[in-house]
Amino acid sequence: MKSSIILHWLLIVIGSKYVRTIDYELYEYFNRTDPATRQLCDFEEQHPTPIGILTTSSGKPVDIRETISLNSDAFSNQYHIDLLTHANAERIPERVVHAKGTAAFGYFEVTNDVSQYIKSDVFNGIGKITPTAVRFSTVMQNLGGNDLARETKGMAVKFYTKEGNLDFVALNFPVFFIKDPVKFPFFFHALKRNPKTNLFDFSMRWDFFTKNPESIHAVLWLYSDYCIPNGYTKMDAFLIHTYEINNKYGDKYFVKFNFRTEQGVENLPSDEAEAIAARDPDYFNRNLYNAIENKMYPAWTLEMDVMYDIKNIDYNPFEITRLWKMGTYHTITIGRLVLDRNPDNFFRVSEMSAFNPGNLVPGIPGPMDNLFKSRRSSYRDTQVYRLGVNHNRIEVNSPLYWKVYDRDGKPPVRDNMMDAPNYYPNSFNGPVPYVDPSRPKERYTILEANAVDLDHAADFYNNYLQRDQRERLVNNTVNSLVPVSPDLQRRAIRLLTLTDINLGIQVSEMLHDAMQMSSIPDPRVLIVSRQKNNNNYDSYSQMPSDVKSRRFDPDPSGYCHPHS
């Protein structure tokens, strides 16, 4: 009997070491929360014991007494010094635009034969898989801003190909606000914060739009339903520019690349977006993270619109403030982009990633318009400023293969090309260039006009949008015009009327009605009653002036003595 009792308790002790009892509260918590909310609990489940011994940055194990600096020589404590000095330097410069965003990893699979048009290895061979990193963003928000703000959304895709990294930088609009690169700094200044108030300012925006009327087409997209998708997974994305591509025979084609969501396009009306933003300004980021964690992997179809005959069309196909005319191109599917893995660390991937539209591969010489040429330079420059000259050696940006003559600079330097020659040409077998026999020999020159054609914007308003969509566009436009000056209101209505007379009339009439309404009421607040002090003063404002004017000087005893 005694031996059986001992055996029973022995089994309990051994079993408790290897079997965890069911925590019904935790089970219920997991059932009612999403993966993003319970990320820390997921980590604990995956790591039932501590993941290791705490160390300093140099690897020295930290004694538990060093985790408290009170009543000790704090500045002989290297752990304490490590923490403070690292915290002082852990932020890097915020992106000028696209600061608020998130990222994910995935793959691209070729589904169609497009070798007739393009020789790039990444797009040839049905079934070929290429790893990718993708970053989504909202354009004008600062870090920690509102995902649901009415502004353009970005989708940048990095293909890790055998021929180098290919970066496709896309927006959820197929058109852009400007075509002259010299205006680009002024464009994002006008749409970001007022330099005095540090607030987003509709006067700045409408002043810029009306002074640059070529922006009106994109402005209509901005105030349409398409501006606020129901998360990044429910939006299409467009590369905007017209790309030159070529096949292995040197035949040249002109195309536009587009990502089409396989989840279906869904947009949010303004009131719904405002309600969601009030409770979850990270709604887009959370939505993407949860979709991947729940194995509902979001996917996009990559298509390219191929121009039939670029020499015999009656419009400029390189102008990014307009769409191509129907009947002048045909659409071909290339493959599928699938996102199936969240980064283990947000900063290491989303913040350290660098996407440059100038990162192209053989078979894609790229766009020829002036704005793109300017972007090739400015994107690299901003990444050198933000991440350092070796940003392409950071893990998330590093290509599968690279051999360069660049050396040194701020880390990471990786192997720094070790002992290879650091100049070219050389006689000692450093890396050498190759010859691409398929590179097109014919070159085109683009002459761009300053003239503004409002027909594209009118076509979008009248033919692209349905009646209810036009009504919401008018309402959204009016809401943005209410706080601006009468002169700016008149200029905006004039531009909208020149675009489409009915659009101008509807905005004018609705704006007039909105201006008759009372101003936004003060918010409902909760008043906090304060306990009265010994002199029965509720606040400083109720104190007599002679009391306010007194000065209090401390004495060595620790008391304060008033005097006049």
Disulfide bonds with the S-S distance in Angstrom:
none
